[in-house]
Amino acid sequence: MIEQFIRDVLAEDIGRGDLYARVSAHVAASAKIIAKSDGVLAGEEYLRVLASIQNFEILWHKHDGERFAKGEVLMELSGDSHTLLRIERTLLNMLLHASSIASLTRQYVDLIAPYGTRLLDTRKTRPLLRNFEKYATRVGGATNHRMGLDDALMLKDTHLKTIENLESFMEDARAKIPFTAKIEIEAETIEMAKKAMEMGADIVMCDNMSVQQLRAVVEYKWKHHSSVLLEASGNITLDTIEEYAKTGVDAISSGAMIHQAKWIDLSMKMD
């Protein structure tokens, strides 16, 4: 899957061929990838495949998940001059996109780590980039939520509007979905969260609740349904996430680490 993704990205950029290669000689070349801002590296898994496909070498100074500072050399490249110039933008785009997501994700993770709360990503990803972007959140320290509609049954408010009898629906669902699949129910109120637990939800998503509401749901869970997992979601920012983590909720989900990530600054310099 990674290999095909990279071949598609290369095809988008190279088209019918790099025109520079028509008018220049092949020479041995080397280059450095230099950080022009601070961040967390992500993209190594993809760049290793790119190097294999395009036949160039990478000497790694930083690896996936490691922090870097402005001015540091992240890696050194060596190979044919045509090759390095051809893959420059493909390499930088993947490295920039993934590292920017990983860098923002790490900021969230660092804030909630002391409380044992897990950070989850969401399905708010760019079309056809879900695997790539969720890889970047993992590198940043988050845990993947659903990869798609087929690996867990989530009943959001839109689903619940179509269900007449939640109790009978849950019985039917348990009989029809895979044995290992979890059922998650979204709740916007304390009462709905309690009902979801009573109906046998494996996970209850507490959506757009205040810190005070969430604290009450956590307390109820430990008294009556200790095995249920609680997830907080909805407009939780870098400024507020620590207060939500302090409630004792099991996980906090956020799409912001992907769709709000601002590109860091990296560049390739030929030696």
HUVENSUL-V34895 format. One line per field, one symbol per residue. burial: # if it has 9 or more other C-alpha atoms within 8 Angstrom, else .. A space follows every 10 residues. Layout:
burial: ???
//
This chain:
burial: .....#..## ...#...#.. #.......## ########## ####.##### #....#.#.. .####.###. .######### ####.###.# ##.####### #########. ###...#### ###.#....# ..######## #######... .##.##...# .....#..## ...#...... ########## .###.##.#. #########. #.######.# #...#..#.# ####.#.... ##.##.#### #####.##.. #..#.###.. .
//
